[in-house]
Amino acid sequence: MRHQPLAEAPSPTEVIRARAHDLIPGGCHTYAKGDDQFPAIAPAFIARGAGAHVWDVEGREYIEYGMGLRAVTLGHAHPRVVEAASAQLQHGSNFTRPAPLEADCAEALLGIIRRGEQVKFAKDGSTVLTAAVKLARAVTGRAMVAVCADHPFFSSDDWFIGTTAMPRGIPDEVRSLTCTYRYNDLVSVAAMFDANPGAIAAVVLEAARTEEPAPGFLEGLQVLCRRHGALVILDEMITGFRWHLRGAQHVYDIRPDLSAFGKALSNGFAVSALVGRREIMRLGGIDHDEERVFLLSTTHGAELHALAAMRATLQVYEEEPVVETLYRQGARLREGVEAAARELGLERYFGVLGRDCNLVFFTRDATGAPSQPFRTLFMQELCRRGILAPSFVVSYAHGNAEIDATVAATREALRVYGRALEDGPERFLIGPSVKPVFRPFA
């Protein structure tokens, strides 16, 4: 009798992937971490990390970039941060009344930022930005909010998601309360105010992303907001503790009414912060006779082990050259990958954008158009060589060895890229192309 060969047992990755997609919509809790955002051969699940390195569930090691969507600025499992969080856990993490650490962390953050008098802590950026919008509406008595159309994400709440390509589930009445303008385009800002006279409560933006503010843009935007009675809400989720220890508002001399921090605030622990002027923030307090605003009230917003991690992270920022290192190592990486692209004659098709402390790469096809298949191919070829890089955002833990290994891997990946420009990326891709997060259909 002829025996059928035994079927191969599924890999640990396949087992976990099947469970994850069965139990979790999309297979993960953050769209940007989904299977549709990475090439098929990328590690699907990360088991552990140390410094600038991570290991998947099958033991493969990678140099990682992006670092938890830019949240892990010091490197994975930074000893001082882990020690602080662990020490606090021995004494409890959440009580019926506030803990002194809450005031300590508030004082530390406000002392660093220096452009705000009060702060409320929460767990994520969406929560504090939505609180800022609510506070702006309360202060101004207006309903509309303006968001920069060139910035990809502000909040998972209706006031922003209604402006994206995935507005299903958000009533038209809610969507109509958000308008948009263009970055570095004061004419569009003025036109927006003119089209909605006396209706806009706040203007929301990041100070910069890959494009620097044009001379006079941020100043002019603030002038227009003051003239029309709207508040300025600055999203510092990415720029905070990366552009400068005091944030992008210090770099560009912006005076926001409210600003939101997170991500790098606690090196991967869940802490976000709404910082603002006292006369605005106090409306969420109990020390005034005006009608109060239900500002932020979260069971876990001041979870103590996360705040201990935040305090330790801020101390590292203050005592060590963290931001300077991000710029220096990012510059080393930029120089290396740009030199590799030039050597291979590919600088028209591949390169990096943004500040050295926050680099992203662009991928273009043979016509010079932005290309998701070529993005997939480049990431795929980096993964083959032990680099996990949805961006080239460095951390404090990325030393010269990691940077140089990445440059070498990039050079080899670009050799494949060059062949794909001639023969088409499909010939070289394993699996489907990555896709934009915001799309109406799968």
N, C-alpha and C positions, 0 to 999 in steps of 0.2 A: 504494500500500500504506500502510495506517495503521500508524504506529509506536507501540509502547507507551512511555509515559513512563519515563525512567530512574529507577530506585529511588534514593532519597536515601541518601547514604553515612552510615553510623552515626557518631555523634558520638564524640569521644575518650573521653567518659565511658562511653558504651555499650560501646565496645571494651574498655576496661579492666575494666568491671564483668563482662562475659562471661568474660574471662580469669580474673579473681579468683574468681568463683563456680565455675569449672571446676577451679581448682587448690587452693582453700582452702575448707574447710567453713564455710559461712556467709558467705564472701566477705571475711572479715577475721579478725584474730587476737584481737580483744577483743569480746565480745558487745555491750558497750555502744556500740560504734562501728558496729554492723551496720545494714543497710538497713531492718530492721524497727523501728529505734529513731528514725528520722527521716522527715519527710514526703517525698513523692516528688520535690519540686522542690529539696530540700536538696542542697548540693554532695556528691557521692558520694565524691570523692577530693580531698584537699588536696595541692597541689603545693609550697607554701612558706608560711612565716609570718614576720612581723616585728612585734615588740611585741604589740599586741592585735589585729592584723589577719592574715587568711589569704587565700590565693588558690587557687581550685580549678584543675583541669587545663585548663579552658577560659578561664582568665584573669579570672574574676569575683572581686571582692574582697568580703570580709565582715569585720565586727567580730565576733570570736569570744568566746564565754563558755564556762566549763567548763575551757578551756585544757588539753587533753590529760588529761581526767578529773581535773582539779585538780592535775596534776603540774607545770605550767608557771606558777609563781607570779610570777616576775619579768617574764614576757613572752617571746614566741618569739625565739630567737636573741639572747639578751641578750649584749652585746659582751664583758663581763668573763668570762662563763661560757664562751662560744665560744673566746675567746682562751686561757683556761687549758687547756681540753680540747685545743685545737689544738697548743699548745706542748708538752704532754705527749706527744702522738702522735709528735712528732719524735724522741722518746727511747724509744719502745716502750710497749706497753700491758699486757704480761703476761710475767712472767719465771718461772724455775724456783724462785726463792726470793722471800720478801716484799720489798717496797720500803719505804723510809722513809716515803713518803707515807701508807701504811696506818696507821702509828702516829700521824702528824700528824692525819689525819682522825678517828681514834678519839678523840684528845685534844681536838680542836676540838668534836666533837659532845657528848662527855661534859661538857665545860666549859660548854656552853650549857644542856643539859638539867638537869644537876646532881642527877638522881634516878636514879642508876645508876652502877656503878663499872666495868663492862666492856661491850664491844660486839662483835658480829660483823656483818660486812657481807654482803649478798647482792644479788640483782637485783630482787626483787619482793616485794610484801607477803605473798602466799600462802606463800612459802618461809619467811620469818622467823616468821610466826605459827604455822605448823606446827612449826617448830623449838621455839617457846615451849611449845606443847602437849606435845611429846615430852619436853622438859626438865621440865615440871611433872609429867608422869606418872612420870618417873624419880625426882624428888625425893620425891614423895608415895607412890610405890608403888601408885598407884591408876590405873584405866583410864578413868573417865568424864570428860568435859569438858562444861561448861555454857556455852551461848552465848545472847546476848540475842536473843529472837525478833523484836524490833522493829528490829533493825539488819540491813540488807539483804545485806551481804557481808563475809565475813572471809577466806575462802581458797577456792581451787579444789580443795583436797584433800578426801578422803573424809569426814573428821570434821565438816566443815561442809556440803559439798554434799549429804550424806545427809539434811540437815534441810530441804532446799528442795523445790520442786515438780518438780525434775529429778534424782531420785536414781538413775536407771537406771545399772546398772553397779557399784553400790555394795552389797556384801553386807549383808543384814539384821543380821548379827552386828556389823558395823562401825557401822551406823546406830544400833543400840541403845546404843552407848557415848557418844552425845551427847544431852544433855537441854537444855531451854530454860526461860527465865524471861522476865518482862516488865519493860521499862524503867520506872523510877519506881514500882515495885511491890515493896516489900520483903516483903510477905506472900507473893508468888509465889516470891521467892528463898528465904525460910525454908521454904516448903512443898517446894520442890525438894530442899533439903538433907535435910529430914525423910523424903522419899520415897526417898532414895538415901543412907542413913546410911553414912559412912565410905568412900564410893565415888567422890566427885568430886575430881579432881586440880586443876582450875582453872576459874575463871569468866572468860569472855572478853566484853569489851564495848568500845564507844566511850564516851568520857565524855559526849558529847552529839552530837546531829545537829541536826534542826530544832527539837527540843524540849529545853529546858534541864532539867538535873536538878532534881527537886523538893528542897526543903530536907530535908537529912538522908539522902537516898537513897544517894549515893555513900559517905558516911561509914558508914551502916548496912550497906551491901553489904560494905565492907571488914571491918567488925566480924564479920559472919556468916561471911565467908571465913576469918578468923583463928580463929574459934571452932570451925569445922568442919575446919580443917586444909587448906583449899584455897588455891591461889595466885591472885592477881589478875593477869590479863593484860590490859593496856590497848592497844587498837588506836588508834594516833595517825596512821594513814595520812593522814587528812583534816585532823584538828585540829592536827597538828604543823606549826609555823611559819605557822599561819594564825590560830588562836585567840590564840596568844602565842608569842614566840620560844622560850620554854621548854616550850611545849606546853600542852595542856589540863590535864595533871596539875598544872601550876603554877597555872593559873586556878582550878581547883576543889580544890586542895590534896589531891590523891590521891597515895598512896604505893604504886604498883604494884610487884609483885615482878618483873615483866617487862613491857616495852612495845616496840611495834613502830612504826617510822617508815619513811616512803618518800615517794612522790609529790613533794612540794615540796622534798625533801631536796637534790635536785641539778638543779632546774629542767628536768626532762624527761629527763635522762640516767638510765640504769637503775642506781639504788642504793637499797637498802633496808637497814634496820638493826634488829637485835635488841639492846635495851639492858636490862640487868638488874643485880640485886644480885650482888656478887662471889661470895658463898657458893653461889649457884645457878649462875651462869654458869661458874664455874671447873670444874664437873663436865665440861664439854666441852673442858677443857684437859689439860695434862700435868704440872701442878705439885702433884699430890696423890696419895694412896695409895688413894683410894676407887675403886670400879668406875667406869670412864669412860662418858660419854655421847657417842655419835657425833652431835654437835650440828649443825654446818653445815660443809660442805666442798664449795665450788662453784668450778669452774675459773675462772669469770668474776666471782666475787663481789667481788673487789678489783681489777677492771680499772682500770688507772691513769688513763686519760683521763676515765673517769666519776668517779673519786675526785677528780681535779683539778677537774672541774666542780662537784662537791659542795663542795670547799673554797672555791672562788670564790663559790658561792652563799651559803654560810654567812657569808663575809666581807661580802657585800652586805647580808645581813640585819643583821649587827652594826653596819655603818657607815651605813646609810641607813634611813629610816623606812618600811620595807616593810609591816610589819604594820599600822602606824598608817594607811597609805595604803589598805590593803585595807578597813579599817573605814570610813574617810572616804568613799571612792568607792562602797562598797556602800551606805552611808547615803544618798548623793546619788541613787543608782539606786532604792533603796527608796522614797524620798520622791516621786520623779518618777513611777514606775509606779503607786504607790498613789493619787497625786493624779489620774492619768489614769483609773484605774478608778472613782474616786469621781465625777469629772466626768461619766462616761458611765453612772453608776448600776449598775456591774458589780462592786462590791467584794464582793458575796456570792459571785460566781462565779469571780473571778480575783484573785489577790494573791500576796504573797511570804511565805516562811517562813524562819526560821533567823536566825543572826547576820548582821550586815551584811557580815562578811568571807566569808560562805559562803551566799549567798542561793539558794534554789530557788523556783520559782513553782508554785502550785496552779491547776488548771483543773477547773471543775465544770459540770455540765449544768444544764438548766432546773429540775430537781428539787433541785439542790444536791449531787448525788452526784459523787464524783470521776470524771473522764471522760478516757479516752485519745483518743477522737475530737476533743474540744475541745483537748486538749494538742497533737494533730497540727495542728489548724487554726491555733492560735496560733503554733506554730513555723513553719508554712508561710507565714503572713503576715509574720512577721519575716524569713524568708529572702527573700521578695519585695523587702524593703526593705533588704537587705544586712546582716542580723544573723543569725548562726549561734548559736543559744542553746538547748541542751538544759537549761540552768539559767541563773541570773544570777550565777554565781560570777566575781568580778572578779579581775584580776591587778594587779600593780604598774604595768603598762603602760597600764591603762585610765585615760586622762585625762578631763578634763571634756568635751572634744569627743565622745569615744566614748560617754560616759554620756548626754550630752544627745541625741545622735543615736539612741541606744537608746530613750530615753524617748519621743521623737517617733515612732519606728517602733512602739513599743508602743501609743501612743494610736491610731494608724491601724489596727493589727492588732485592737485591741479594738472598733473600730467594726464590723469584720466579725464579730467574736465576738458582739457584741450582736445583729446580724441573724440569726446562726446560732441563737441562743437562741430566736428566734421561728420560724424556718423549718427548723431542723435543720442540724447540721454537714455532713451528707452533700451538701447542695446546694452547699457551698462547697469541699469537699475535692477535691484533685487526687490521686488514688491512694488506697491503703489507709491505715487508721489505724495508728499505732504500737502496739506490743504490749509486755507485760512481758517482761523477759529470761527470768525463771524461769517457764516454762510447759512442760508435758509434750509438747505437740504443736505443730507449726508453724501 
